[in-house]
Every structure is written in structure tokens, then in C-alpha cells.
Amino acid sequence: MRTARKTVTAAAAGLLVAAGACLPAALGTGSASSIASTPSDQWQPVASAPAPVANPLKGFMPFAPDDGSAPPSASDGLGYTMEWTYIPVSSVVTGYHAYDFSAFEARLNQIGQRGHQTVFRFYLDYPGRPTGVPQYLIDQGIDTSRTYTVFDNNRISFSPDYNDSRVQDMILDFVRALGEKYDGDARIGFITAGLIGFWGENHTWPMNGETSADNPKGENWMPAQDFQDRLVAAWDDAFNTTAVQYREPSAATKAHGMGYHDDSFAYSTLDNVDWHFMSHMKAEHEEDAWQHAPIGGEVYPPLQTCIFSQPLNCPGADAEKAQGRNFDMDASLDATHATWLMNHKAFSEGYTGADLERAKAANARMGYVLSATRARASVSVGVLTTIAVVIIGATIGALAGYFGGWLDALLSRITDVFFAVPLLLAAIVFMQMFKESRSIMMVVTVLAAFGWTQIARITRGAVMTAKNEEFVTAARATGASRARILVSHIIPNSMAPIIVYATVALGTFIVSEASLSFMGIGLPSSVISWGADISAAQTALRTNPMVLFYPASALALTVLSFIMMGDAVREALDPKARK
């Protein structure tokens, strides 16, 4: 079974936390590029706001040209964050367990330099292209007789014997080597498993065991089920962070938590007939797989320029619909919860008018579009810490300033000791000591234990000034006790500087919590934190800088807001400070 981390990454496709904030507990913890998986019966609706068209790890994408040049960019506002590419296995596998990834590296870097991530598939047999089978296998005499003419191949390529032990050994070791080198690579968005069948789509139709004009002998070119299951396990073992997707579900893909892709999207997606995508998904009880793994695919090429027209103007659509095809983009998105779709013509030919608006709406509906309305965790730490330091610091400062003498000397020396210890350094040490029991209250306790000293000094000074005022003398004359004078007269008249400092300090404590969480010793991973979000996003800084920008901006704006509020409070409480 794949690790929890892999499930987290897969479920995060297209996540945008606009305010870097808190999501319902049922959704677990997450960042701009990750969110914890939860059982389907625990998922809760989340109120969302409009998201940008070009949202990381989601939406339409074009094919990256084989020559390394940039794909077309739509001038109509339909952006993209990923690019699709096919890679022949023969370009990497140079011999028995021997690999040269330089060509693949060049492709990843070309796409990455354009600020995009790569979605790819390795193939052994791509109709119309030279074979992707490594040359050393051909030299060893594997069967190359399975040539064909369907899909305009004209016997250019051949289908290898996937039951040949030499072919199987090459495939399994290649997946292992690919995972060792690229699992978790920030340049990669998703992987479609590939390798088996035409285009690597895990099918060899019409050579699927059924007799037809294209397959008069009823040959079945697919590998035995045992090897298919072993290959699923190999992908799972090799990739624990980067999401891997399969064309069709099986007991093995379900057991290993794989994602899926529909390569005839909006054409044979819905469960109109038993060979459609959602029919297969429901047969394996994987219709809710989108809750823990990404769903992708390709808009069926003949539909890419016409699927958003109303009324539908795709050639032969009426006749096709009569045969069971669906031609329904919105219903297909609703059924699959697709995260990404190849739609090259959307960028090479583009859309206009109402078609463009419908395309943009479909683009925005893909993946998870979550908008946070509260920054509960980080702000809660700041507020609770501020309350605690005001109580501790104001109490110590008030007692020292009012009573003076030996009590003042003792409390002042204690304050000096704590004042000499830097807040963040002390917090790092103590949180590291108690990292196994991290919680919001633990962070609050540690920050409050070393953050009260400034409040204490400010309170002491304010109390020493206030106790010499005439209203204190009047209170003594009326027979008020020292405790009553302190509580009822001196402290209320000393609150202005305390309130001002507390308001400003609140932002400081929020930053301190974010710093601790950034280092992995603050809030636990089950709690959303801006610091943790920033830490998770730093690996994708070069490819998806906006993923880091959102939580960082939310943190900066929150702290700035509290500082500005502190200035406003100071001016309100101190008329002399007004400009």
C-alpha cells in the first residue's frame, strides 16, 4: 500500500488556499500543494470563492512540442500551468538495466523554465511513431512480428510481447529506476503509468481477444493479469510522493490507491454503456477515487474545438450519441471530478465568445478549488498567547511597580533573566524537546513563557506613574485598601500602553508560530499553518511561485493589519500621539 504522503499529494491536485487559512477538520491538513486524504463519508462541503483560471496542478493543458519549443499560449485568457509530453522508453533505456535520462531531463527543464510542470507518459508502442522498445531487446530477438495498420500505423511500429520475461524485466526495472530518480521531483505534476498497449493507454484494442475485421484471429496482445498487477505494485513502490494514474481501474489499482485518467474525455466518459470510463470506475467501486487521488485524461481530440458550442456542432455528433457516446463536458466533470485534461486545440486554435466563457468555466471547475474563510490556527495562537502574556506580564509588572521594595527587586531580576533569553530561540529549544506532543496549547504555553517580559516592564512603569496621581491619594483618603486601589484605580488607568503593546505583539506571536511551523517544530501536521504551507511550497518556488505567494501574503497582510490596528489604538488612547 502506498504511504500516507503519497495520498496527500495526490489529493491536492489543483488546491488553492487563497487566504492560507483553516479548512474544516474533516479535510485534515493541507498546503497549497497538499491536503490529507479522508474517508469519503467524512468529506464536508466547503464554501469557495472564484479561483484564477491558471491554478497550479489543475485545468487544461497543451502538448509540449517534441522540438523543445514552447506550446501555443492562448491570447484569450485561458491559461495553463502544466504541459503534456510522450517519451519513448528507448530514449532512456540504453541496455540491460542501463539508463540515460539526459533527453528526459532536457524535456523537464525546458518545460520547467517556462514556469510549468510536466505531465508525461512513457510508451513502448505509439501508433504512427517508431517503436519505443529499447534496441537491446530487439537485438536479443524478442518478437517484433506484431505489426498492425489500425490507428494509421501502417506497420511503422510493433506491439511487443508483454508476456516475454525479458520485456517484463525491463519494464519493472525501468519503473524502479524512474522512481529512484524522480519521485517527488517538483518539475513533475503527474505521471500516467503508460508502458502497456497502444499509446501506453493500457489497452490493445482491437487486438483484445475479440474476433473482428482488424483482428481476424482474435489475438489478445495484452499481458497476463498477473504481470499487470505486478506492474501496478511496482509503480506504487517506486512513487510514494508523485501521483501515478492508470487508464482503467482494477482490483490492484484500487488496492494501491492509484489515480485514473480518461483518454476519451467527454466522449466515452459517462456510464452510458459498459465500456465507458465511469462504467469501469463503478464496477470497481472507484467512483469516489477522486477524494484521495487525482483524475485526469484527454478531451477526445475531435471534440476539443466543438465541445463547448451550444448547440453542439461536433461532426457526426447526433449519430455518435445514438450509439452511446455522451458529448457532455459538464456532466463528465461532475462525474469524475477531473483535476486536469489535455486539450491542445484550446490553445492552438482557441475559443471565442460564449464558447470561451464556457471553456473557462469548465477549466475552473477542475480539481479542488478551496477558499479559506478563516485563519483559525495561526491567529488563535497569536490571540491566546497575547492574552496569556498580558495576564502574566501585567500581574508581575503591577505588583513590582505598586509595592516596590524587595518585591520589586525580586520580580525585576526574574524579569531580567527571562528578558535575556531570545523568544524564538527559547521556543525552538522547548518545542524540539516536546515535539512528540505538539499542539496549539503547547505552542501558546512556550511562547507565553518567554514573551511576557516586555509587558511586565511596560506595566511596571505605567503603575509607578499612576500610583502618584491625585486620584490615588483621594482613594486612600476614603479608606480604600491597597488591593482595591491597585485593582480599581491604578490598573485601569495604566491599561493604555498595555493595550497598545499587546496589539502590536499579537502580530509578533503569529510570526513566531509561523517560524516554528516552518521549521517543522510548531503546530502538528494535522493543523493548517501558514508557516507549514510556506515550508511545503518552497520546493515548488521555481515552477509554481504562486503556491508560496498565497500563504506568505496572507501572513504578511495579517501581521501588518494588527500592527496598523495597534497604531490606531495608540492614537485613540493617547490624544497627544494624534497627528
N, C-alpha and C positions, 0 to 999 in steps of 0.2 A: 504493500500500500504506500502511496506517496505521502510525503511528510506534510504536516500542517502548513509549513511555509509555502509549499507549492500550491496548495489550495487557496491560501491567502492571496498569492499573486494572481492566480487565475481569476478569481472572483473580482478582482479590482479593475478589470479592463474598463477603461473609459471613466473611471471615477474622478470627479471634480469636486473638491470640497472648497467651495467658493470663499468661505469665511474661515476655513481651517478649524472647524469647530466640533461640536459634540453631536453625535448621532445617537439614536436610541440604543439602549443597551443590547437589544436583540441583534443589532447589526455588528456588535463587537467593536474591535479596534480597527482603525484604518489610517491610511495616509492618502496622499494624492495618488499614489500608485499601488495601494494595497488596502484590503479590508477583509477581516476574518470571516470565514465561512460559518454559517449557522444552519441548523436543521431547517428544512423548508417550513415546518409548522411554527417556527419562531419568527419568521420574517414579518416585518411590520411596514405598513405604508409610510413613506417619508415625504413630507411636503417639500416640493422642489421649486426652484426658480429657473428661468431660462438660462441655458448654458451656451457658451460660444460654439459656433459650428465646428471649428478646428479644436476639438477637445482631445487631449492626449489619449492614445490607445483606444480610439473608437472612431467610427464613421467610415465613409467611403475612402477608397484609396486607388491610385493608378498602378500600372505596371512600370517598374523601373526599366528603361531601355537596356538591352544587352551591351551596348557600347559604353555604358557608364554615364551617359549624358543625363540631364535632368528630365523627368517626365513633364508633360504639359501642366501648367498651372492655370487654373480657371480664373478668368477675369471677371467672373460673375459672382464672386463672393463665396463659392463653395470650396472651402479649404480642406487640407488633409494633413495628417501627422505621420502617416506610415506609407511605405511603398512595398509593392509585391514583387517577388522575383522567383524564377525557377533556376535550379542549379543541377547540372548533371553530376552524378556520383563520380563519373570518370574524371572530372576535373579536380577531385580531391584524393581519391584512392589511386595511388600510383603503383601499388604492388601488394603482395600478401602482408596485411597488417602494416602497410606503409602509407603515409598520408602527407599531402602537401596542401595546406589551407590558404596559400597565398592568393589564389584567384578569388576565393570566397571572402577573404579578408579585404581585398580591394573593393569588392562589391559592398560589404558592410560599411567601409569607410566612406565610399562615395555617397551612399545614402545618408550616413550619419553627418557628413559635412554639410548636407542640405538641411540639417536640423530635424531629420526624420528617423524613425525606427524601421527596421526591416521585418517583413513577414515573408517567410520563404518555405519552399518545399524542394527536397532533393528527389530526383527521378532517375529511374533506370530505363524507362521506356516512355518517350514523349512522341505521340504520333506526328509525323511530318518532320521530325528532327533526327539527326544521327543518334545512335544508341548512347545511353548513358552508362552502359555496363563497362566496368574497368577492363582495360585491354589485357591485363594479365589473366583474367578469367577466360577471355576469348582465346588467348594463346594456350591455355590449358585444355581447350577443346570442349567447353560447355556447349550445349545445344543452341545453335543460332538459326535453326530452321523455322522457328515460329514467326515468320514474316506475315504481313497482312496488308490489306488495301483499304479497310474501313478507316473512317476519320481522315480521309485524304492522305493516308500514309504512303501509299504506292510502294510498299515494301522498303521504305527508307530505313525504318527501324525494325527491331525484332523484340518479341516478348521472351525474356529469359525463362528457363525452367526454375520456378521459385521453389520447387521441391528438391533441387540439386543441393547436396550438402555443402558444396563449395560456395554456391551463391548465398545460401543461408548463413554460413560462417562469415562471409564478407559483410553481409547486411548487419548482423548482430554486432560485429566488432566495430563497424563504421558508426553505428548509433552510440556505442560506448565511447569511442574517441571523440565524437561530436559533442557529447555531453561533458566530457572531461574538459574540453577547451571552451565551450560556450554557454554552459548552464549559468544563468544569472547575468549574462552579458547585457549591458544597458543598451547596446545598439539593436537588440532584438526585441521586437514586440511579441510575436507569436510564432510558433512552428506548427505547420501541418505535417503529419507524420510521413506522408509520401512513401516512396520507395516501391511499393507494391502496385502493379496494374498500370493501365494507361494514364498518363499524366501524373502518376503517383497517387491516383484517387482511390486506390484500394478496390478497384473493380477491373474486370477484363471483358465486360460486355461488348459484343455479343458472344465472345468465347467463354461462356459461363456454364457450360454443360447442357444448354438447350439447343436442339437442332433448329437451324434456320438457314436462309439462303446464304448468309455470311458465315455460317458455321455448320456446313452440311454434315459433318461427322459428330457434332455435339460435343466438341472438346471443351474441357474446363482448364483454363490456364492459371487459375488462382492456386495459391499454395494450400496445403492441408491446414485444417483448422488449428492443429497443434502448434504449427510454426507461427500462425497468425497470433495466437495467444502468447507465445514466447516473445514475439516482436513487441507486443503491447507492453509486456513486463520489462523488456529491455529499454523502451522509451521512458518508462516510469522510473527505472533505476538510474538512468543517465541524466534525467532532468528533474530536479527537485525544486527549482525556482521558476524557470521559464516554462510557460504553459505550452503543452502539446495538444493538438487537436486531431481527431480522426474523422474520416468521411462518414462512417456509419457506426452505430453503437453495437456492442456485443456484450456478452457476459464479462469478458476480460476488460474491455474499456470501462465498463461500469465499476468493476471491482477496483480498478486502478485510478478512478476519478478523472478520466480524460475529458477534454473538451471536444467539440464537434464542429464540422464545417459542412455546409450545404453548397455544393458547386453548381447547382441549378436553381439558385435562389429566386423566389417569386414565380417559378415556372413549375416545379415539382416539389414544392415545399410542404404544402398543407396535406392533410391525410385524406385526399380525395380517393386515392387507390393505394393498394398495399405496398407499392414500391416507392412511394414518396417519402421525403425526409422525415416528416413528423410521424408517419406511419411506423417507420423503423424505430424512431425515438420512443413512441408509446409502447411498441411491442416489447422493448427492453425496460420499460418504466423509467425512461430517462428524460421525459418531457420537462422535468424540473432541474435538469443538469445545469442550467444557466445560473442557478443560485450558488454554485461553487466552482464553476468552470466557464471559460469563455466560449461563445458560439460565434462562428464566422462563416465565410463562404464567398461565393462569387455570384453577383447578379448574372443570370443567364445571358450570355453575350448578345443574342438577338433582341433582348428586351431592354438593354441598357439605355437606349436613346428614346424608347417609346413607353416605358412602363409608367411614367408619370403624366402621360397625356390623358385628358378626360374630355370626351370619351376615349377609351383605349384604341390606339391606332396601330398596334403591332401587326405586321403582315401575317395573315392566316390565324389571327387570334381566335376568331369565332370557331373555326374548325378545330383548333387545338383545344379550346375549352370544352368542346363537345366530347373530346377524347379523355378528359380528366385533368388537363393542366389547369392551373389556377389563375395565373397572371394577377396576383393580388399582393402588392408590396406591403401595404399596411397590415393586412391580416397575417402575412408571413412574419413580419417583425413582431407582432403581438404574440404569435405562437412560439417563436424561437427565442425571443429576447436577444437577437443577434447583437454582438459587440462591434463587428467590423465586416465590411463587404468590399470585395474588389468590384470596381465599377469604372473601368478605364475610360470608357466613352464619355462619362460625365465630365472628364477633364479635357479629353482630346477633341470632342465635338461640343460638349456643353449643353446647357439648357437655357431657355429664355422664358420670360413672362411667368405665367402661372405654373408651368412645368418646373421652373427653377425654384419657386417657392415651395412646391410640394417636395422636391428633391431635398431642399434644405431642411424641411420639417422631418423627413424620413431620416436624414443624416443625424439630426439632433436627438431622435428617439432611440438611437442605437446605444447599447451599453448601459451603464449606470450613470444617471445624471442626478446626483445627490447635492442638495444645497443645505448647508447647515444654518440653523437659525439661532443657535446658542453656542457660546464658547464655555461650556459649563466647567470643565475640569481645570483649565488654566486659570480662569477668572476666580473659580471657587478657592483655589489655593491662595491666590492673592488676597481675596477678601478675608478668608479665615485667618490667614497669617497676620494681616493688618489688625484685625480685631484682637488677636492674641497678644501682639506686641504692644498695642495701646494699653491693654489691661495690665500687662506685666510692667512695661516701662513707666506708665503713668502712676501706678501704685508705688513703685520704688522711688521714682523721682519726687512724688508728692510727699512721701514720708521723709525723705532726706532733706528736702527744701524746707518743710514746715517745722520739723522738730530740731533739726540741726544737731550740733554737738557730736557725741560719739557715734550716734546712729547715722548721721550724715557722713562722717568719716568712713564708717564701715561699708555702707551702701555705695559710696562713691568709689572705694577701692575695688569692690566687687564689679561695679560697672566698668572700671578701667580694665580689669582683667578680661572681661568679655569683649570690650571695645578693641582690645589689642589683637583679637583673632578675626581675620577676614571672614566675612559672612559666607561667601561662596566656597572658600577653601574648607571651612569647618563643615559646611553642608556636604561637600564631596566626600570628606573623610567619614562622616557618620552615615551617610546614605550607602556608602560602599560597605560599611560594617553591617548594615541591616538590609542589604539588597534582596535577601530572600523574603522579606516581609514588607515590601514596598506597598504603600497605599497613599491616598490623598492626605489622610490624617498624619501619616508618618512624615511626609514632606512638610506639612504645616508645622508639626512639632519641631523638626530640626531647624527650619527657617526661623521660627519664633524664638527658639532657644538662644539664637545668636543675633537676632535682629532687633531686640528691644532697647539696646543701649542708647541710641540716638534719641528715642522718645523719652527715656529716663532723664537725660541731660536737659532736653528742652523743657520738660515738666518741672524739673528742679528749679531751673532759672525762673520760669513763669510763676511758680509758687512763692519763691523767695521775694519776688517783686510784689506779688499780690498781698502777702501777709502784712506788709507795711502800709497798706492803704487804709483810708479813714473808715471804710465800711467794716473792716475787721475790728478796728478799735470800738466802733459802735456796737458790734455784736458782742464783744467782751463786756461792754458796759451793761448790756441787757442780761448778762449772766449765762450766755451760751457756753457750752463746753468746748474744749479744744477740738474734739472729734466733730461736733456739729459745725463749728466754724470752718473746719477743713472741708467737710463734705458739702455743706450747704452754701458756702460763700467763696472760699478760695478756689476750689477746683472748678466750679462753673465759670469763674472769671479768668481762669487760666487755660480754657479749652481752645481758644482761637489758634495759637501756634501749634497745638497738638493736632487739631483737625487738619490744618494746612499740611503739616508734615506727613500725616497719615495718608492723605490723599495722594501725595506725590510718591510715598513709599510703596503704595499698592502696586504701582507700575513696576517698581524695582523687584518686588517679590514675584510678580508674574514672569519677569525676565529671568529671575533666579531659577524658578521652576522649569522654564523652557530650557535653560542651560543644563540643568541636571538631567532632564529627559533626553536632550540631545546627546549627552554622553552615555545614555543608557542606564542611569542610576537614579532617575527621578520617578515619575509615575510608572506603574506597571504597564506592560504591553497591552493589557485589556482596557486601558483608559486612553482616550484620544488626547494628545498633547501637541501643541504647536512645535515644541522642541523635537519630539519624536517624528513628526511629519517632516520637518526640515532635515533631520538626520536621514530619514528614508529616501528623501528626494535628492540628496546631494550626489548620488551615483548617476542620476539622470540629468545632471546640470547641463552637460554639453548637448544632449539630444532633446530634452524637454525641459528647458529652464522654467517654464511657467508652472510646472509641478512644484517647484521650490518657491516660486514667487508668491503663490496664494497664501500658504501659512506664514511666510515671512512678513508679507504685507499686513496680514491680519494681526500678527503680534505687534508690529511696529505701530500700526494705527491705534490699537488698544492702549498701549503704553502711552503714546502721545496724547490720547484722549484724556487719560487720567491725570497726566501732568498739566494739561491745559485746564482741566477741572480744578486742580489744586491751585493754580494761579487765580482762577475766578473766585474760588472760595476765599483765598487770602485777601483779595481786593474787597470782597463783600464784608469780611470781618474786620478789616483794618482800613478805615477811610483814608488814612494817611498814605496808603500804598496805591490809591487810585491815581491814574494819570489824568 
